[in-house]
Amino acid sequence: MIMKTSRSLPRRAAAMTAAAAVAALALTACGNGTKASEALPATPAAPSGTTASAPASAPAGRHNKADVAFAQGMIPHHRQAVAMADMVVAHGSSNEVKALAEKVEQEQSPEIQTMTTWLKSWGQRVPQGMNEMPGMGHGGPSAMPGMMSDRQMNQLKGTSGAACDRMFLTMMIEHHQGAIEMANTEKRQGAYGPAKKMARNIVTSQTAEIAQMRKMLGTGVPSPTGH
């Protein structure tokens, strides 16, 4: 019995020494401002897209000067298209033309709001009205393709019936062509994903509407706007 007790003493001493070392390590970690739990091995990272700490929505990406120019130019361009649509709905005679005008307004009004939100988030100026653009004065030539002058807008406003329908279609074809040109510039030079996507949608939808309006007008129709 004496021999067994004397043999177990070294084992007990070794166990106590190991326990003291573990406690010292824990105290050292706490003393350095680290929680004891942080000293444990890290758990494997969750797969991408499954972590609870991921943001609800990822940023859409950076923007550049071309994106700003696109939004600042397209807002007044769209506003003029909506004004033209309102005129033909009020004074035109063709239900088919009026339906197209309402479609133009339904497409472009939400895009105006979207581009306004972009500019505000970028800290950029939001154009007011239809005439706030470089190089365009009241009644003067537009700095943007497809924009109508004040004189042309007043002509459309002063017509009614079939003449209003015809003038609207002719003017809106030119207006759409200008918007497509601006959208193609954004597609080539822009960096902001949502703006480039909107530009692609404009090209697609307005190209189809130009074909529809040309069909309504027929071929060889002279322009009442003087272009």
Buried (B, 14 or more C-beta within 10 A) or exposed (E): EEEEEEEEEEEEEEEEEEEEEEEEEBEEBEEEEEEEEEEEEEEEEEEEEEEEEEEEEEEEEEBEEBBBBBBBBBBBBBBBBBBBBBBBBEBBEBEEBBEBBBBBBEBBBEBBEBBBEBBEEEEBEBBEEBBBBEEBEEEEEBEBBBBBBBEBBEBBBEBBEEBBBBBBBBBBBBBBBBBBEBBBBBBEBBBBBBBBBBBBEBBEBBBEBBEBBBEBBEEEEEEBBEE
